[in-house]
Amino acid sequence: RQMAPGYDQAAAQLEPRVGVAKVDTEAEQALGARYQIRSIPTLALFVNGREVARQAGAMSASDIVRWTRQNIPG
């Protein structure tokens, strides 16, 4: 919740090149377990269905954008 405004701002800057989605791991416990989400918030970056980067903890919009761009191949 504390990260929601920054997350939404980052999504607006990254889309459409990067698809952005939120998951409520309390409601989607199987998904949280599948991807071993241990802390909230956690950002996971997937390229072609494979996780390429992960970051736990709150980040500002600019930090999310920077982190994403640094971890996207090419």
ChimeraX commands (.cxc) that place a marker at each C-alpha (Angstrom):
marker #1 position 0.00,0.00,0.00 radius 0.5
marker #1 position 2.77,2.42,0.86 radius 0.5
marker #1 position 4.32,1.78,-2.53 radius 0.5
marker #1 position 1.10,2.04,-4.59 radius 0.5
marker #1 position 1.48,5.64,-5.83 radius 0.5
marker #1 position 5.11,5.11,-6.88 radius 0.5
marker #1 position 4.24,1.78,-8.44 radius 0.5
marker #1 position 1.44,3.32,-10.52 radius 0.5
marker #1 position 3.70,6.19,-11.64 radius 0.5
marker #1 position 6.44,3.75,-12.64 radius 0.5
marker #1 position 3.95,1.59,-14.54 radius 0.5
marker #1 position 2.80,4.63,-16.51 radius 0.5
marker #1 position 6.42,5.34,-17.52 radius 0.5
marker #1 position 7.31,1.74,-18.37 radius 0.5
marker #1 position 4.23,0.61,-20.28 radius 0.5
marker #1 position 3.71,-0.50,-23.04 radius 0.5
marker #1 position 7.29,-1.83,-23.39 radius 0.5
marker #1 position 7.08,-3.44,-19.96 radius 0.5
marker #1 position 3.84,-5.04,-18.79 radius 0.5
marker #1 position 3.21,-4.28,-15.13 radius 0.5
marker #1 position 0.95,-6.28,-12.80 radius 0.5
marker #1 position 0.16,-6.34,-9.08 radius 0.5
marker #1 position -0.55,-9.53,-7.16 radius 0.5
marker #1 position -2.28,-9.71,-3.78 radius 0.5
marker #1 position -0.35,-12.60,-2.25 radius 0.5
marker #1 position -2.89,-12.95,0.57 radius 0.5
marker #1 position -5.62,-13.65,-1.99 radius 0.5
marker #1 position -3.27,-15.55,-4.34 radius 0.5
marker #1 position -1.28,-17.61,-1.84 radius 0.5
marker #1 position -0.41,-20.35,-4.35 radius 0.5
marker #1 position 1.15,-17.78,-6.66 radius 0.5
marker #1 position 3.10,-16.24,-3.78 radius 0.5
marker #1 position 4.38,-19.69,-2.82 radius 0.5
marker #1 position 5.24,-20.61,-6.41 radius 0.5
marker #1 position 7.47,-17.55,-6.75 radius 0.5
marker #1 position 8.72,-17.73,-3.15 radius 0.5
marker #1 position 7.54,-14.25,-2.17 radius 0.5
marker #1 position 8.90,-13.82,1.35 radius 0.5
marker #1 position 8.40,-10.10,1.93 radius 0.5
marker #1 position 5.97,-7.42,0.84 radius 0.5
marker #1 position 6.50,-5.52,-1.34 radius 0.5
marker #1 position 8.59,-7.59,-3.74 radius 0.5
marker #1 position 9.25,-6.68,-7.36 radius 0.5
marker #1 position 10.03,-9.49,-9.78 radius 0.5
marker #1 position 11.04,-8.87,-13.37 radius 0.5
marker #1 position 10.27,-11.52,-15.98 radius 0.5
marker #1 position 11.59,-11.68,-19.54 radius 0.5
marker #1 position 10.04,-14.31,-21.82 radius 0.5
marker #1 position 8.48,-16.02,-18.80 radius 0.5
marker #1 position 11.73,-16.30,-16.82 radius 0.5
marker #1 position 12.54,-14.30,-13.71 radius 0.5
marker #1 position 15.63,-12.18,-14.37 radius 0.5
marker #1 position 15.65,-9.90,-11.31 radius 0.5
marker #1 position 14.02,-9.50,-7.91 radius 0.5
marker #1 position 13.97,-6.66,-5.41 radius 0.5
marker #1 position 12.35,-6.71,-1.97 radius 0.5
marker #1 position 11.34,-3.54,-0.18 radius 0.5
marker #1 position 9.63,-0.29,-1.02 radius 0.5
marker #1 position 11.03,1.83,-3.83 radius 0.5
marker #1 position 10.16,5.21,-5.30 radius 0.5
marker #1 position 8.79,5.50,-8.84 radius 0.5
marker #1 position 12.14,6.66,-10.18 radius 0.5
marker #1 position 13.94,3.77,-8.43 radius 0.5
marker #1 position 11.49,1.24,-9.89 radius 0.5
marker #1 position 11.97,2.63,-13.39 radius 0.5
marker #1 position 15.77,2.68,-13.02 radius 0.5
marker #1 position 15.88,-0.85,-11.57 radius 0.5
marker #1 position 13.65,-2.19,-14.34 radius 0.5
marker #1 position 15.64,-0.57,-17.13 radius 0.5
marker #1 position 18.94,-1.78,-15.65 radius 0.5
marker #1 position 17.67,-5.35,-15.55 radius 0.5
marker #1 position 16.06,-5.62,-18.99 radius 0.5
marker #1 position 18.40,-7.27,-21.46 radius 0.5
marker #1 position 19.25,-5.30,-24.61 radius 0.5
marker link #1:1,2 radius 0.2
marker link #1:2,3 radius 0.2
marker link #1:3,4 radius 0.2
marker link #1:4,5 radius 0.2
marker link #1:5,6 radius 0.2
marker link #1:6,7 radius 0.2
marker link #1:7,8 radius 0.2
marker link #1:8,9 radius 0.2
marker link #1:9,10 radius 0.2
marker link #1:10,11 radius 0.2
marker link #1:11,12 radius 0.2
marker link #1:12,13 radius 0.2
marker link #1:13,14 radius 0.2
marker link #1:14,15 radius 0.2
marker link #1:15,16 radius 0.2
marker link #1:16,17 radius 0.2
marker link #1:17,18 radius 0.2
marker link #1:18,19 radius 0.2
marker link #1:19,20 radius 0.2
marker link #1:20,21 radius 0.2
marker link #1:21,22 radius 0.2
marker link #1:22,23 radius 0.2
marker link #1:23,24 radius 0.2
marker link #1:24,25 radius 0.2
marker link #1:25,26 radius 0.2
marker link #1:26,27 radius 0.2
marker link #1:27,28 radius 0.2
marker link #1:28,29 radius 0.2
marker link #1:29,30 radius 0.2
marker link #1:30,31 radius 0.2
marker link #1:31,32 radius 0.2
marker link #1:32,33 radius 0.2
marker link #1:33,34 radius 0.2
marker link #1:34,35 radius 0.2
marker link #1:35,36 radius 0.2
marker link #1:36,37 radius 0.2
marker link #1:37,38 radius 0.2
marker link #1:38,39 radius 0.2
marker link #1:39,40 radius 0.2
marker link #1:40,41 radius 0.2
marker link #1:41,42 radius 0.2
marker link #1:42,43 radius 0.2
marker link #1:43,44 radius 0.2
marker link #1:44,45 radius 0.2
marker link #1:45,46 radius 0.2
marker link #1:46,47 radius 0.2
marker link #1:47,48 radius 0.2
marker link #1:48,49 radius 0.2
marker link #1:49,50 radius 0.2
marker link #1:50,51 radius 0.2
marker link #1:51,52 radius 0.2
marker link #1:52,53 radius 0.2
marker link #1:53,54 radius 0.2
marker link #1:54,55 radius 0.2
marker link #1:55,56 radius 0.2
marker link #1:56,57 radius 0.2
marker link #1:57,58 radius 0.2
marker link #1:58,59 radius 0.2
marker link #1:59,60 radius 0.2
marker link #1:60,61 radius 0.2
marker link #1:61,62 radius 0.2
marker link #1:62,63 radius 0.2
marker link #1:63,64 radius 0.2
marker link #1:64,65 radius 0.2
marker link #1:65,66 radius 0.2
marker link #1:66,67 radius 0.2
marker link #1:67,68 radius 0.2
marker link #1:68,69 radius 0.2
marker link #1:69,70 radius 0.2
marker link #1:70,71 radius 0.2
marker link #1:71,72 radius 0.2
marker link #1:72,73 radius 0.2
marker link #1:73,74 radius 0.2
view
